Amino acid sequence: MNTPPIYLDHQATTPLDERVLETMLPFFTSEYGNPSSQHTCGRTAARAIRTARRQVTDLVGAKNELEIVFTSGATEANHLAILGAALAVRPHGGHIVTTAIEHKAVLAACQRLVDHHGYTLTCVGVDAHGRVHAADIAAALTPSTVLVSVMHANNEIGTLQRLAAIAEITGPRGIVLHTDAAQSAGCALLDVAELGVDLASLSAHKLHGPKGIGALYIRGGTRITAQQTGGGQERGLRAGTPNVPAIVGFGAAAQLITTDAVPSPTRIRALRDRLQDRLLAAIPGAIVNGHPHRRLPGNLSLTLPRIEATELLDRLPYIAASTGSACSAGSGEPSHVLTAIGLTRDQARATLRLSIGRTTTDTEVDRAADLISRTANPPMPAPANAA
């Protein structure tokens, strides 16, 4: 029997929690009703969706369940938020602001406004730790700015942004503030009221829920133009028969976090620090990317000397890790996040993303540290004997 690899790629996706799967299973088989139907089967499915919506509401600290709209994932939520909010305020032309380290789903949605709706776009830079400064956001605003999109936690270097400070700038001006919170919600770091955001995108598979389901938090009173039409589902903002099993799974995964039924971020951070300390001690010249303190508890972005990350991973079949965002894998280009924080193209290609999760064990961390260290530091060949 093949030994499974040590999984250190929790920022790409997380394993489905068995308790979540157990909650979902009846809605694949016996509870198969369409929630829009008025008979008993449909009402059962509708109640399950209401329960899940309440569970996701509690996860992000929303005021009520009407502020949660289910989508197919964070990518769709980002597009609904960015296009939907901008076009609702100004259908033709305007100005939007984002940052240089956003997920490509956000950058693509912003570019669509530029290409098809006459908008202008400003991408604000970040410092060497990947932080965007509120003063730089303020300087980028114009009288025609309608939307600012800043991710809460970066998916490659883990840096957390000070969204509340940005909200103090956008709020009084009536500018909508959106955040891609796909990475932070699973660590119980997201409180939409505390952060002051108007829109927040979520993804279930980043928090041990199923793939193919996400949500958009929409603060009450925020105007949105639907991007997927054809039915009245999700308050008319997202047409289509709801994916009941996945929604139920999203809710169950959210509830595990809010009821403290999973390991705390403190334990995950301790494991991350253990891995980080061992690798830095064993690999001279390695550097850690991202903010030293204000970053996701499980994130470790490590730039290595003398070796490309893809080559290293090829030599580490027993470790599942990444060179950067899974969505950018295979592009051949260095990470736009890493070059934005000042790394050279060669340094970006030499960067490994290791992400600890709640299923990671002490033994796995120690084993991974040993394997990576030995592979990144191959033994020097013995000197040839003198003639």
Sequence and secondary structure as in RCSB ss.txt:
>XXXX:A:sequence
MNTPPIYLDHQATTPLDERVLETMLPFFTSEYGNPSSQHTCGRTAARAIRTARRQVTDLVGAKNELEIVFTSGAT
EANHLAILGAALAVRPHGGHIVTTAIEHKAVLAACQRLVDHHGYTLTCVGVDAHGRVHAADIAAALTPSTVLVSV
MHANNEIGTLQRLAAIAEITGPRGIVLHTDAAQSAGCALLDVAELGVDLASLSAHKLHGPKGIGALYIRGGTRIT
AQQTGGGQERGLRAGTPNVPAIVGFGAAAQLITTDAVPSPTRIRALRDRLQDRLLAAIPGAIVNGHPHRRLPGNL
SLTLPRIEATELLDRLPYIAASTGSACSAGSGEPSHVLTAIGLTRDQARATLRLSIGRTTTDTEVDRAADLISRT
ANPPMPAPANAA
>XXXX:A:secstr
     EE BTTT     HHHHHHHGGGTTT    TT  SHHHHHHHHHHHHHHHHHHHHHT SSGGGEEEESSHH
HHHHHHHHHHHHHH SS EEEEEETT  HHHHHHHHHHHHHH EEEEEE   TTS   HHHHHHH  TTEEEEE 
 SB TTT BB  HHHHHHHHHHHT EEEEE TTTGGGT   HHHHT SEEEEEGGGTTS SS EEEEE TT    
 SS SS TGGGTS S   HHHHHHHHHHHHHHHTT S  HHHHHHHHHHHHHHHHHHSTT EEES SSSB TTEE
EEE SSS HHHHHHT TTEE BSS GGGTTS S  HHHHHTT  HHHHHTEEEEE  TT  HHHHHHHHHHHHHH
HS          
